[in-house]
Amino acid sequence: MMVEGRNEGIIVRGGTVNAGAMAAGSGATAHNVAADLTARGQVDVARRLEELVRQLEAHADQVPGAEQVRDDAQTVTEELAKDQPDRGRLERILSRISDSVGSVSSLTQATNALLDAIRAF
């Protein structure tokens, strides 16, 4: 089926798309923070961040205030993208996330694992 009009997104027909970062539309940008962390030698932090995001998407329907938790996870991602992330800020945000997702054990574990990885680096 052909779509009429101007495409401002991504259309995929068949096959698979694998991307570290992808953006579409007017003014869209994408940044693969996990790849940057890995390049800086923070492989465990990158893995733990990806796991937290995966778990949040998988269990968002079980988290009260999931939109705020997503925003907090985005803030963590942005902070980790900095050359010198503020560890205190990261700890405060991750503690808030942990409090918010306490009823979902896999999310609590993912949050605490990321916090431990940040403290260890």
VOGU-3710 file (C-alpha; in Angstrom, 3 decimals, decimal comma):
1> mmvegrnegi> 0,000/0,000/0,000  1,421/3,362/-1,001  1,110/6,269/1,415  0,122/9,577/-0,134  1,720/12,843/0,934  5,035/13,820/2,424  6,879/11,306/4,601  8,286/12,832/7,779  9,074/9,552/9,442  10,414/6,140/8,662
11> ivrggtvnag> 8,570/3,588/6,603  9,807/0,023/6,690  8,279/-2,642/4,531  9,561/-6,114/5,235  12,918/-6,979/6,678  14,437/-5,783/9,911  15,928/-2,509/11,030  18,642/-2,588/13,674  19,999/0,758/14,774  21,962/2,030/17,710
21> amaagsgata> 20,176/5,343/17,332  17,495/6,431/14,909  15,526/9,621/14,481  12,902/10,745/12,008  10,948/13,855/11,263  11,639/17,532/11,239  14,468/18,437/13,600  14,776/14,917/14,994  18,051/13,815/16,543  19,272/10,530/17,993
31> hnvaadltar> 22,237/9,794/20,212  23,462/6,372/21,265  24,627/7,002/24,809  25,331/3,310/25,435  27,836/3,268/22,559  29,553/6,365/23,975  29,736/4,785/27,427  31,198/1,613/25,956  33,803/3,628/24,036  34,779/5,324/27,330
41> gqvdvarrle> 35,282/1,936/28,977  32,027/2,035/30,923  30,684/-1,182/29,440  28,863/-2,283/32,593  27,176/1,121/32,981  26,069/0,970/29,328  24,656/-2,547/29,740  22,846/-1,639/32,941  21,366/1,511/31,393  20,049/-0,472/28,427
51> elvrqleaha> 18,564/-3,067/30,790  16,817/-0,392/32,859  15,243/1,107/29,725  14,171/-2,367/28,508  12,629/-3,261/31,844  10,829/0,066/32,071  9,270/-0,392/28,643  8,312/-3,985/29,439  6,660/-3,136/32,771  5,489/0,474/32,395
61> dqvpgaeqvr> 1,871/-0,606/32,808  2,727/-1,835/36,330  4,443/1,374/37,455  2,428/4,169/39,031  3,619/7,436/37,475  5,400/5,628/34,654  5,703/8,816/32,594  7,686/10,515/35,371  9,889/7,426/35,687  10,521/7,551/31,919
71> ddaqtvteel> 11,444/11,228/32,235  13,816/10,394/35,084  15,392/7,592/33,033  15,874/10,065/30,176  17,534/12,500/32,595  19,872/9,711/33,747  20,713/8,980/30,107  21,442/12,654/29,413  23,597/12,951/32,521  25,571/9,826/31,601
81> akdqpdrgrl> 26,192/11,299/28,130  28,221/14,116/29,686  32,000/13,896/29,804  31,845/14,249/33,599  28,445/13,081/34,855  27,332/14,320/38,269  27,297/11,124/40,335  25,344/12,732/43,160  22,605/13,774/40,751  22,574/10,291/39,211
91> erilsrisds> 22,276/8,684/42,645  19,371/10,962/43,623  17,469/10,302/40,395  18,076/6,553/40,495  16,961/6,443/44,134  13,744/8,208/43,120  13,255/5,712/40,283  13,864/2,811/42,677  11,258/4,183/45,091  8,750/4,566/42,234
101> vgsvssltqa> 9,187/1,064/40,825  9,435/-0,789/44,124  6,508/-3,052/43,318  8,197/-4,406/40,168  11,188/-6,448/41,277  12,891/-6,641/37,870  12,801/-2,854/37,585  14,102/-2,401/41,111  16,944/-4,816/40,343  17,774/-3,033/37,062
111> tnalldaira> 17,777/0,362/38,791  19,976/-0,829/41,652  22,354/-2,596/39,251  22,834/0,646/37,290  23,409/2,565/40,509  26,018/-0,002/41,622  27,747/0,168/38,211  27,913/3,967/38,394  29,326/3,854/41,926  31,932/1,263/40,849
121> f> 33,261/3,277/37,919
//
